[in-house]
Amino acid sequence: MMEKYVCPCGYVYDPAEGDPENGIAPGTAWEDVPEDWVCPICGLGKDAFDAE
């Protein structure tokens, strides 16, 4: 199972679900999410997320 990543705002990036509304297909590992992707809730970048 792939690790989930949590934004300080509470949004959880779950690789199994991805973020299809923002171009991230389900099954996309965190490492494969583009560096310019941002939290769909608050807009913070990947560097603000912590592994769950």
Residue frames relative to the residue before (quaternion, step in Angstrom):
aa qw qx qy qz dx dy dz
M 1.0000 0.0000 0.0000 0.0000 0.00 0.00 0.00
M 0.4149 -0.7214 0.5008 0.2379 3.54 -0.94 0.91
E 0.5454 -0.6400 0.4513 0.2987 3.51 -1.15 0.77
K 0.3475 -0.7091 0.5737 0.2175 3.56 -1.14 0.70
Y 0.2240 -0.7635 0.5932 0.1227 3.55 -1.22 0.56
V 0.2133 -0.8080 0.5459 0.0607 3.53 -0.92 1.03
C 0.3428 -0.7165 0.5789 0.1842 3.53 -1.01 0.97
P 0.6132 -0.5525 0.3995 0.3989 3.63 -1.10 0.51
C 0.6454 0.5282 -0.3330 0.4398 3.63 1.11 -0.52
G 0.6194 -0.5654 0.3372 0.4278 3.58 1.27 -0.21
Y 0.4981 0.6389 -0.4380 0.3896 3.61 1.24 -0.19
V 0.1817 -0.7765 0.5960 0.0933 3.57 -0.97 0.89
Y 0.2311 -0.7358 0.6186 0.1499 3.56 -0.84 1.00
D 0.0744 -0.7818 0.6190 -0.0044 3.55 -0.59 1.21
P 0.4194 -0.7381 0.4641 0.2528 3.61 -0.46 1.16
A 0.6065 0.5646 -0.3608 0.4280 3.60 1.09 -0.62
E 0.7365 0.3915 -0.2109 0.5097 3.57 1.13 -0.69
G 0.2397 -0.7802 0.5354 0.2172 3.58 1.11 -0.66
D 0.3909 -0.6546 0.5650 0.3155 3.55 -1.20 -0.68
P 0.1045 -0.8696 0.4787 0.0614 3.57 0.66 1.17
E 0.6066 0.5670 -0.3619 0.4239 3.60 1.08 -0.61
N 0.7612 0.3101 -0.1657 0.5449 3.57 1.23 -0.50
G 0.6944 -0.5467 0.2592 0.3895 3.56 1.14 0.71
I 0.5852 0.5432 -0.3887 0.4596 3.60 1.24 0.27
A 0.3257 -0.7886 0.4939 0.1679 3.56 -0.36 1.28
P 0.5883 -0.5399 0.4516 0.3980 3.60 -1.18 0.52
G 0.7554 0.3486 -0.2767 0.4808 3.56 -1.01 0.83
T 0.5097 0.6449 -0.4213 0.3832 3.61 1.28 0.08
A 0.3688 -0.7347 0.5304 0.2071 3.57 -0.62 1.17
W 0.6567 -0.5292 0.3720 0.3876 3.57 -1.17 0.63
E 0.6509 0.5380 -0.3088 0.4377 3.56 0.98 -0.90
D 0.7113 0.4524 -0.2428 0.4801 3.59 1.18 -0.60
V 0.4847 0.6229 -0.4556 0.4117 3.59 1.28 0.00
P 0.5151 -0.6657 0.4315 0.3244 3.63 -0.77 0.95
E 0.5788 -0.6208 0.4131 0.3301 3.56 -1.09 0.77
D 0.6952 0.4677 -0.2881 0.4636 3.61 1.13 -0.48
W 0.4217 0.6784 -0.4827 0.3591 3.59 1.29 0.16
V 0.1150 -0.7892 0.5997 0.0652 3.58 -1.09 0.70
C 0.6587 -0.4896 0.3933 0.4143 3.55 -1.27 0.41
P 0.4207 -0.7327 0.4731 0.2495 3.60 -0.75 1.01
I 0.6560 0.4980 -0.3186 0.4692 3.60 1.22 -0.25
C 0.8509 0.1504 -0.0455 0.5013 3.60 0.65 -1.07
G 0.5098 -0.6969 0.3957 0.3129 3.61 1.23 -0.19
L 0.4407 0.6784 -0.4790 0.3407 3.60 1.21 0.19
G 0.5055 -0.6683 0.4653 0.2853 3.55 -1.18 0.59
K 0.7464 -0.4184 0.2910 0.4280 3.54 -1.37 0.18
D 0.6395 0.5629 -0.3366 0.4011 3.59 1.04 -0.72
A 0.6257 0.5419 -0.3422 0.4447 3.61 1.24 -0.27
F 0.6038 0.5886 -0.3461 0.4114 3.59 1.25 -0.36
D 0.1985 -0.7540 0.6138 0.1238 3.54 -1.23 0.60
A 0.5293 -0.6041 0.4852 0.3457 3.55 -1.13 0.67
E 0.3975 -0.7215 0.5204 0.2249 3.55 -1.03 0.84
